[in-house]
């Protein structure tokens, strides 16, 4: 028996920026986001910065956008930027990953992204002990760059993770808002993957937004955002419209 889809649904995807292969895309399965993974950001958000187990929330796959024009969302008057390194999972690891080496082997590559947040809705949800979905999971809430495969990076990306800093500017590079070495993450990428696998079956197409450093703040229509992370990844650039 054959079946026919009632309608077509757009497959969310990111381009792949590779030295050896062209015209590849990375189909997005799920987007996992790590909360409070930099000590200074935990403090600025009013939380204990001690190394508690990481917690996660989701954005829908179609929140991803590579557009340089991002629409200001409805139902908010306090939209915030959050610069993040994005990890792309390229092979299935199942659940309950046992070793950090195994966790590392799942990584296909890296991208640069921004976790746009309706901060007023998030603060209201926190006060009422409600989920964060409307504050984090709206349309175009995850601007991202193309993914660079770790096999195209120096030392398989290890040098990048040890030395790169994530930085965010607003308004034509005039104002540096966020800056921190990736090494300042509370939970490393392999540790994050390992912990995430206790709750979800990780598969190719999964993206992990690894948390943001301190310095988050508001942006408005007309603001230009630029995020860099080392020299091997492209910059994430967009304007709120």
C-alpha positions as CSV (number, residue, x, y, z in Angstrom):
1,X,0.0,0.0,0.0
2,X,1.4,3.4,-1.0
3,X,0.7,6.6,0.9
4,X,0.7,10.2,-0.3
5,X,1.4,13.2,1.9
6,X,-1.5,15.5,2.3
7,X,0.8,18.5,1.8
8,X,4.5,19.2,1.8
9,X,6.4,20.5,4.8
10,X,9.6,22.5,4.4
11,X,12.6,20.6,5.6
12,X,14.7,23.0,7.7
13,X,18.4,22.9,6.7
14,X,21.7,24.7,7.0
15,X,24.3,25.0,4.3
16,X,27.6,23.2,4.7
17,X,30.8,25.2,4.1
18,X,33.4,22.5,3.1
19,X,36.7,22.7,1.4
20,X,36.2,19.3,-0.3
21,X,32.5,19.1,-1.0
22,X,30.0,21.5,-2.6
23,X,26.3,22.0,-2.6
24,X,25.7,20.0,0.6
25,X,23.1,20.9,3.1
26,X,22.6,19.7,6.7
27,X,19.0,18.8,7.3
28,X,17.9,19.8,10.8
29,X,16.2,17.3,13.0
30,X,16.1,18.9,16.4
31,X,17.6,22.0,18.1
32,X,18.7,21.5,21.7
33,X,19.7,24.5,23.8
34,X,21.9,24.5,26.9
35,X,20.8,26.9,29.6
36,X,23.3,28.8,31.7
37,X,26.5,27.2,30.5
38,X,28.8,30.2,31.3
39,X,29.4,31.1,34.9
40,X,29.1,34.9,34.4
41,X,25.9,34.6,32.5
42,X,24.4,32.4,35.2
43,X,25.3,35.2,37.7
44,X,23.8,38.0,35.5
45,X,20.6,36.0,35.2
46,X,20.4,35.7,39.0
47,X,21.3,32.1,39.4
48,X,23.9,30.1,41.4
49,X,27.0,29.7,39.2
50,X,28.1,26.5,40.7
51,X,28.5,23.5,38.4
52,X,25.0,22.1,38.6
53,X,23.9,19.5,36.0
54,X,23.0,21.2,32.6
55,X,19.4,21.7,31.7
56,X,18.0,21.9,28.2
57,X,15.2,23.4,26.2
58,X,14.2,23.2,22.6
59,X,13.6,25.4,19.6
60,X,11.6,24.0,16.7
61,X,13.8,23.0,13.7
62,X,12.3,25.6,11.5
63,X,13.4,28.4,13.9
64,X,16.7,28.2,12.0
65,X,17.3,31.0,9.5
66,X,20.4,32.0,7.5
67,X,18.7,35.2,6.3
68,X,20.4,38.5,6.9
69,X,17.0,40.1,7.6
70,X,15.3,38.7,10.7
71,X,11.8,39.9,11.6
72,X,11.2,41.4,15.0
73,X,8.8,39.0,16.7
74,X,5.3,39.8,17.9
75,X,4.2,39.9,21.5
76,X,7.4,41.3,22.9
77,X,8.9,44.6,23.8
78,X,12.1,43.2,25.1
79,X,13.9,41.0,22.6
80,X,17.4,39.9,23.6
81,X,20.4,38.5,21.7
82,X,22.4,35.5,23.0
83,X,25.6,34.6,21.0
84,X,26.2,30.8,20.9
85,X,28.5,28.2,19.4
86,X,26.4,25.6,17.6
87,X,27.4,21.9,17.5
88,X,26.1,19.8,14.6
89,X,25.6,16.0,15.2
90,X,26.6,13.9,12.2
91,X,26.0,10.4,13.4
92,X,23.6,8.6,15.7
93,X,24.8,7.9,19.2
94,X,21.6,6.5,20.6
95,X,21.1,7.0,24.3
96,X,23.3,6.9,27.4
97,X,26.6,7.6,25.8
98,X,29.3,6.1,28.1
99,X,32.5,8.0,27.2
100,X,33.5,11.5,26.3
101,X,35.5,10.1,23.3
102,X,32.3,8.5,22.0
103,X,30.4,11.8,22.6
104,X,33.1,13.7,20.6
105,X,32.9,11.2,17.7
106,X,29.3,12.3,17.1
107,X,30.2,15.8,16.2
108,X,30.1,16.6,12.5
109,X,31.0,20.3,12.7
110,X,30.3,23.7,14.1
111,X,28.4,26.9,13.3
112,X,27.8,30.3,14.9
113,X,24.3,31.2,16.0
114,X,22.1,33.5,18.1
115,X,19.4,32.4,20.5
116,X,16.9,35.2,20.1
117,X,14.7,35.5,23.3
118,X,11.5,37.3,24.2
119,X,13.0,38.2,27.6
120,X,9.8,39.7,28.9
121,X,7.8,36.5,28.1
122,X,10.6,34.4,29.6
123,X,10.7,36.4,32.8
124,X,6.9,36.0,33.1
125,X,7.1,32.3,32.5
126,X,9.8,31.9,35.2
127,X,7.6,33.7,37.7
128,X,4.6,31.5,37.0
129,X,6.7,28.3,36.7
130,X,5.6,27.8,33.1
131,X,7.5,26.5,30.1
132,X,9.7,28.9,28.0
133,X,8.3,27.9,24.6
134,X,6.8,31.2,23.6
135,X,9.9,33.1,24.7
136,X,12.4,30.9,22.9
137,X,10.7,28.9,20.1
138,X,9.3,31.5,17.7
139,X,9.8,31.9,14.0
140,X,13.4,32.8,13.0
141,X,14.5,32.7,16.6
142,X,17.8,30.9,15.7
143,X,19.8,32.8,13.1
144,X,22.8,30.7,12.2
145,X,25.7,30.4,9.8
146,X,26.7,27.5,7.5
147,X,28.2,24.5,9.3
148,X,32.0,23.9,8.9
149,X,32.9,20.2,9.1
150,X,35.4,19.5,11.9
151,X,37.4,17.5,9.3
152,X,38.1,20.8,7.5
153,X,39.4,22.5,10.7
154,X,42.9,22.5,12.2
155,X,43.4,19.4,14.4
156,X,39.8,18.3,13.8
157,X,38.5,21.4,15.6
158,X,40.4,20.8,18.8
159,X,42.6,23.9,18.4
160,X,39.5,26.0,17.7
161,X,37.7,24.8,20.9
162,X,40.8,25.5,23.0
163,X,41.5,29.0,21.6
164,X,38.5,30.6,20.0
165,X,36.4,33.3,21.6
166,X,32.7,34.0,20.9
167,X,32.0,37.7,20.4
168,X,28.9,39.7,19.6
169,X,28.6,43.3,18.4
170,X,25.5,45.4,17.8
171,X,25.2,48.4,15.4
172,X,27.9,48.2,12.8
173,X,30.7,46.8,15.0
174,X,30.6,49.9,17.2
175,X,29.6,48.2,20.4
176,X,31.0,44.9,21.7
177,X,28.3,43.3,23.9
178,X,29.5,39.8,24.5
179,X,33.0,38.2,24.6
180,X,34.2,35.0,26.2
181,X,36.6,32.1,25.4
182,X,34.8,28.8,24.6
183,X,37.0,27.3,27.2
184,X,34.9,29.1,29.8
185,X,31.9,26.9,29.3
186,X,30.9,25.2,32.5
187,X,30.1,22.0,30.7
188,X,32.4,21.0,27.7
189,X,30.8,19.9,24.5
190,X,31.5,16.2,25.1
191,X,30.1,16.5,28.6
192,X,27.0,18.2,27.2
193,X,26.5,15.6,24.6
194,X,26.9,12.8,27.1
195,X,24.4,14.3,29.5
196,X,21.9,15.1,26.8
197,X,22.0,11.5,25.7
198,X,20.5,10.5,29.0
199,X,17.3,12.1,28.0
200,X,17.1,12.0,24.2
201,X,18.2,9.7,21.4
202,X,20.7,11.7,19.5
203,X,20.6,11.3,15.7
204,X,22.2,12.9,12.6
205,X,20.7,16.3,12.0
206,X,20.6,17.4,15.7
207,X,21.9,20.8,16.6
208,X,23.1,21.8,20.0
209,X,23.3,25.5,21.0
210,X,25.9,25.4,23.7
211,X,25.0,28.4,25.8
212,X,25.8,32.1,25.9
213,X,28.3,34.2,27.9
214,X,27.4,37.3,30.0
215,X,26.4,40.5,28.3
216,X,23.0,39.6,26.9
217,X,20.8,42.5,26.2
218,X,18.0,44.1,24.1
219,X,17.9,44.7,20.4
220,X,15.4,46.6,18.3
221,X,14.2,47.0,14.7
222,X,17.1,48.4,12.7
223,X,19.9,47.0,14.9
224,X,22.6,45.1,13.1
225,X,24.1,42.1,14.9
226,X,27.5,40.4,14.2
227,X,28.7,37.3,15.9
228,X,32.2,35.8,15.5
229,X,33.8,32.7,16.9
230,X,37.4,32.2,16.0
231,X,38.9,32.4,12.5
232,X,37.7,29.1,11.1
233,X,33.9,29.7,11.3
234,X,32.0,32.3,9.2
235,X,30.4,35.3,11.0
236,X,26.7,35.3,11.8
237,X,25.3,38.7,10.6
238,X,21.7,39.9,10.5
239,X,19.6,43.0,10.9
240,X,16.3,43.1,12.8
241,X,13.5,44.3,10.5
